[in-house]
Amino acid sequence: MHGANDFARQMDYRKGRYALQLPALQVEGLGYKALLRDSLHAHSLTLESPQLRVVMDKRVPHDSTRQKSLPHNRLSDLGRSVRINKILLRRADIQYAELYAGQEELGTVDFKDLNADIHTVGNDADLSPITLELECSFYGEAPLYLSAQFPINDPGAPFRYNARLEQFPLPRANAILAEAAGFRFKSGMVDELTLNAVANAQQVEGEMRFFYKDLDIQYLDSDSKLVKKILNGVVEGLAFPQENLAGGKHRLGKIHADRDDSRSVFHYLWRSALSGIKSTILLNLVLPEALKHTKVEPEEDGLRH
């Protein structure tokens, strides 16, 4: 995307820049009478080959006073009736990018060839929860699966999500990971990463099974609290075990993160995943109580493949 600097200069606070291309939109069973009542009812919406690009300029100050609702809560607060049996995305291409101070290269995360089925999209109190089933190619290299359930009849109720990533080279994600994590992967391969989480508008809890091998990490800030805790308590080389394999005794990570309601739901999901990664690869000595992992044998884990 071009003109990022011009766009940033027009903003008083940090705001994403969006570019959407939608070659085809198919609507079935549209309720014309509902449209006259300023409502939207339809049997299905199908988006064919959409392309979405989002750039977030981290050089622009973040405004923590601007609160953002979770998507299903925003739907409930629309003030008009929405009832769509299913929304289908087919062969979508989504890229999220961040621009950092002192860096010319964008940190990006790519979701290629994305297909998603979203059922029971609406805000009527008698509707079942919204369900999402998604699969894509993460960075165009690794299978990624996500499922989620969002309650509609009780906006304060928790929502649930599960994800699985397979066979992914960790250094590929450094451009988007390093800024938030404070370290970068010099090497490492994901065999399988699965997470199961329950979240509400304040906090997310869950567990992560993160199986990897050949891990090597470089710290980016030697003055950070994390690095000081590691260097004061343990030998640096022991702080990140090089492997966590499903076939033997392994670490079962915890997910725990507080939501910043001035940031997007994607930021919330990202923080939850990052908490599970840290819980798995760091020693308990340097982890807060909420993220201390447990060590389990395969038969104790109840892992299902």
N, C-alpha and C positions, 0 to 999 in steps of 0.2 A: 504494500500500500504506500502511495506517495503522498507527500505533503504533510507528514506527521509533525514536523516542526511548526508549520503554519497553523495546523489545527491546535497544537498545544498552546501557542501564544494567545489563542482566543479564549482559553479556558481559565477561569479563576480557581477551579478545583479540578482534581483528577476525574476524568470521565473517559469511558471507552469510546473508541471510534469504530463504527460498524459499517461493513460493506456486505450486502447480500445480493446474490444472484439467484433467481428462481425461474428456471426455464419453463417449468410446467407445474400447474396446480390443478388438481382434479377434486371436485366437490360432488358428493353423492347425497341425495336425500335432504337437500337444503329446505329448511322450513321457512317459506316466504311469509307466512302469517306472523311468525316470530320476529322476522326482520322488521315488520311494520311496528312491532312493539319494542323496537330497539334491543332485540335479543338475538342470540345466535344459536340455532338448533340445526344439526346435520347428522346424517348417518356416518359419513367419513370424509376426511380430508387427506389427500395424498400429495406429498411434495416430492417431485421427481428431480434428482440430481441438483439439489440446492448447494450453493457454495457460500459459506459465511466466514468472513475475516474480521477479527476483533483485535485492535491494538490498544494497549493500556500504557500510557506514558508515565512512568514512575518518577520522572523529573518534575512533574507538576504536583503540588502539595495535595495530600489526601484530606478531605473534609470529613472529620469524624462525627459531625453533627447531623449529617444527612442519613437518616435511617432507611434501610431497605427491608421490605417484607420478603419472606420466603415465597416462591412462586405459587404454591397452592393456597397460601393465605391471601396473596394478591388477587387470585382468582375469586376467592370468597368475598373480597371487598369491592368487587367491580360495580355493584349496584344494578346489574342487569343480568338476565338469565343466560347462562351458557350451558349447552348440553350437546356434546359431540361424542358419538359412540366410540370412534377410534380416529387417531391421527397417525398416518404412516409416513415415515421418511425413508426414501430409497436412494441409495448411492450418493449420500451426502458427503461433503468435504468441508470440514470445520478446522479452522486454525485460530488459536489464541496466541497473541504475542505481547511481550512486555519490552519497553525501552527503558534502559537504566542510565543514570548519570555517568558520564565518562566512558560510555560504551557506544560504539557505532552499530554493532550487530544486535539485532532483535533476539530475545530469548523466546523461543516458540514451542508450542505443543500442538501436534497435528493428529487429527482423527480422520483417517481416510476410509473411503468406501463404507460409510456408516449407514446402517439400516436400523430403524427403530419402530416399534409398535407401542403406541400409547393409547390405553383404553379408558373409557368412562371419564372423559375430560369434561368437567362441568362444575357448577357451584350450587346445585340444588341439594338441599339437606338430605333427601332420600337416596342420593346416588351412592354407589359403592365407591371404595377408594380408587383414586387414579393409579393405574399400574403402568409401569414402563419396562420394556424389554429392549435392550440395545446391544448391538454387536458392531465392531469396527476393527480397523487395522491401526494400532497405535503407532504413530510416526510412519505409517506404511510398512511396518516391520513385524509387528507382533499382534496376535489376537487379543482383543479386550472385550469383555462382556460385562454388562451392568444391568441389574434389575432393581426396581424401587417401587414402593407403595406409599402413596400420600393420602391421608384421610381428608375428607371433605366435610362430613357432618360435624366434626369437632376440630376446629382449626388449632386448638391447643394440644391436640393429641400428637404423640410422636410419629415420625415417619421412619421407614426402614429402607436400607439399601445394601446390596451385595455386589461385589465386583470380583473379577478374575482376570489376571494378566498372565500371559504365557510366553516364555522364551524371548526375553527382551534384553539387549545389551545396555546396561545401566549408564555408561558414559553418554549415550545418545540423548539423555534427558538433562545433561548438565546445564545447558543454556537457560532452562526455565527453573531448574531445581536449586542451583547454587545460591541465588539471592536469598531465598527463603530458608534454606537449610544451613548455610554457613560452611558447607563443605562441597567438594565435587568428587565424582567417581573417576579415579584413574583407570580402574578396570572393574569388572564384575558382570555376571550374567544371571538374570532372573530365570530360574527353572519354572517357578509358579508363585504368584502372589494372589492371595484371596483375602478379602475383607468382608466382615459382616458387622453392620453398625445400626444403632438406633439413635435417632436425634430428635431434638425439638428446637424451639426458637432460641434456646439458651446454650445447649451443650450437646455433645455427641459422645457416645461410649460404644465400645465394641472390641473385637479381636481381629488380629491379622495373622495369617500364616504366610510367611515370606521366606521362600526357599531359594537360595542363591549359592553361587560358588565364585572363586577367584576374585574376591572383593579386595580392592585397595582404594583408600580414600585420602584426599589431600584437604587439609584445613585451609580456609580462605582468610581467616582473621585470627592471628595468634593471640590477640588480646581478648577474645570472646570469653564469656563465662564458661561455656561448654569446654573449650580447649583448656582453660586453666584448671577446671575440675579434673579433666582427664590427666593432664601432666602432673598435677599435684598428687593424684591418687594411684595411678597405674602407669605402666609403660605404654606409650602411645601405640605401639604395634599390637598390643593386646586389646586395645579399646574397641576395635572393630574386627571381630572374628571373621576369618576369610571365607567361611562357608557355613551354611545352615541347611542341612540336607534332610529330606523327608524320611529317608530310609533308616535313620538312626535317631538318637536322642537329640531333640532340637528345641529351639526357643519359640514359644508362642507369644506373639506380641500383643500389646494392649493398645486400643485406640481411645484417646481422650483429648478433647479440645473444646474450648469455650468459643462460642460464636461472637464475632464482631458484627453487630447489626448495621454497621455503616458500610459493610462490604457485601459482595455478591454471594449467592449460594455456591458458586464455583470455588470461591475462595474458602468457604466453609468446608466443602468436600475435600479440597486440596489439603487443608490443614489437618483434617482427620486422617487422610492417607499418610501424610508426612509424620504424624505422631506415631502411627503404627510402624513405619519404617525405622524411626529412631528407637522405638521400644525394642525392636528386634535386633538391630545391629550394635547398639550401645550396651555397655556393661551396666548392670543394675546400680552399681556404685555411684554412677553419675546421673541416674534418672530420677525424676520425681516419683513419689509413691504411686501415683495414678498410672504411670507408664512402665513400672517394673514388670519385665516379662517372667514367664515361668518356663521351666525346662521339663519336657515331657517325652516319654517313649512313644513310638508310633501307635502302639496299641492303646495307649492312654488318651491319645488325641482324638480318636474317633474320626480321623480324616477319611473323606470319601473322594475317590477319584473316578 
